[in-house]
Amino acid sequence: MNVAFSPPDISEIEINEVVDTLKSGWITTGPKTKLFENKIAEYVNTPKAVCLNSATAAMEMTLRLLGIGEGDEVITCAYTYSASASVIYHVGAKIVIIDTAKDSFHMDYDQLEGAITEKTKAIIPVDIAGVMCDYDRIFEIVNRKQKLFNPSNDLQKAFGRVIVLADAAHSFGAIYKGKQSGQVADFTCFSFHAVKNLTTAEGGAVTWRGINSFDHEEVYKRFMLLSLHGQSKDALEKIKLGAWEYDIVYPGYKCNLTDIMAALGLAQLERYPHILKRRKEIIEIYDKALLSNEIDALKHYGTNFSSSGHLYLVRLIGKDEAYRDRVIEKMAKKNISTNVHYKPLPMHTAYKTLGFDIKDYPNAFDMYKNEITLPLHTLLKNEEVEYVISTLKESIK
């Protein structure tokens, strides 16, 4: 038996949708991208959504939309992938990294409150593995710290406090206290990368809540300018007879989603209820068989939250890196592909160079040192799930 870690689940529905796009004569940003944006907004219960070529682009364009840059600070968590912090670096702001809470994959909210200064403009909480952060707590904190906030443009003034920009790369389809991921944070950025629950091969989206004195169309137009060179018309508008004329409002960026990618997404969205259901079934099988005195796992479902079931994170209780790595090797020899989510940011060369030291993040290190991510995807058969379970149990004896 050979168990892959996270292959894309592509059916005839996706193939037919992409073929239809290829035959349509319109393969870059066009009608299917616009339709996909509408479908995303409808799914997460927001008036608008913007689709871009990655979650990284979505986060960076949001920071740029907000006018965040040199002299500003943005806070994120040590336990995440580089994109959560690299976008802060890209816009010229200072990266502020905080530890996780003890025995948690989520940021330490007490540390978050202490890290907010007069220079803080935004927080990027991370919905790891598809489990959303405690946004009520985060909003309580930013509202308490409102007097420290120094807005520097019209959008920042409209918020009047530190802005919450969710790194929801993992949490499309998750629910927090009755609300969908996408309608909870001020801005929410999703990933549709090949390994995500819903894929467009590469791709992402950003949604937002209501903003005082700004209508949704105005925010949407600002994102469009940012994502396509600052051009006043996209190709879909320019193609209209006699409508070639356009302006470059400012030198913007290039990170639009194409219709080929959107076609994949439209088909995946049609199948998404089944995708979420199957992921939950697999998680329940894992939980029932594995949770013990030796193995703990991130909790995906509770009375007031429901995960998107993106990753299954287990911890080998009381073990260290060397032990964890031996278990990964044993499972690899049995043809089971596993992973580690995540090596904390301060352990990477890029962030060491910026002055971060893992010694300052003991909780994140403790979560990392014995974490293994097991295969979790909709192509997994039940017998393969059972094989993963039995092999892991044998590997930790």
RAPEBEL-V295679 format. One record per backbone hydrogen bond with DSSP energy under -0.5 kcal/mol. CO is the residue of the C=O (numbers start at 0). NH is the residue of the N-H. Records with the same first field share a line. If there is no record, write none. Layout:
# RAPEBEL-V295679
CO->NH  NH
This chain:
# RAPEBEL-V295679
1->3
2->336
4->375
7->9
8->10
10->14
11->15
12->16
13->17
14->18
15->19
16->20
17->21
18->22
19->23
20->23  24  25
26->259
29->33
30->34
31->35
32->36
33->37
34->38
35->39
36->40
37->41
38->42
39->43
40->44  45
47->207
49->205
50->256
51->203
53->57
54->58
55->59
56->60
57->61
58->62
59->63
60->64
61->65
62->67
63->66
68->71
71->93
72->120  121
73->95
74->123
75->97
77->79  344
80->83
81->84  85
82->86
84->87  88
85->89
86->90
87->92
88->91
93->73
94->96
95->75
97->77
98->107
100->103
105->100
106->108
107->111
108->112
109->113
110->114
111->114  115
112->115
116->119
118->72
120->162
121->74
122->124  164
123->76
124->126  166
125->127
126->129
127->130
128->309  310
129->131  307
132->134
133->137
134->138
135->139
136->140
137->141
138->142
139->143
140->144
142->145
144->147  148
145->148
148->150
152->156
153->157
154->158
155->159
162->122  164
163->165  185  186
165->167  188
166->126
167->170
168->190
170->173
173->180
174->305
175->178
178->175
179->182
185->208
186->165
187->189  206
188->167
189->204
191->199
192->195
199->201
200->193
202->54  191
203->51
204->189
205->49
206->187
210->213
213->210
214->218
215->219
216->220
217->221
218->222
219->223
220->224
221->225
222->226
223->227
224->227  229
225->252
226->254
227->230
228->251
229->248
233->236  237
234->238
236->239
239->242
246->231  248
249->251
252->228
254->52
257->261
258->262
259->263
260->264
261->265
262->266
263->267
264->268
265->269
266->270
267->271
268->271
270->273  274
271->275
272->276
273->277
274->278
275->279
276->280
277->281
278->282
279->283
280->284
281->285
282->286
283->287
284->288
285->289
286->290
293->316
294->291
295->314
299->306
301->304
303->176
304->301
305->174
310->312
311->313  373
312->297
313->371
314->295  316
315->318
319->323
320->324
321->325
322->326
323->327
324->328
325->329
326->330
327->331
328->332
329->333
330->333  335
331->334
334->2  336
335->337
338->372
341->343
343->346
344->347
345->357
347->350  351
348->352
349->353
350->355
351->354
356->359
357->360
360->364
361->365
362->366
363->367
364->368
365->369
367->370
369->315
371->313  373
372->338
373->311
376->379
380->383  384
381->385
382->386
383->387
384->388
385->389
386->390
387->391
388->392
389->393
390->394
391->395
393->396
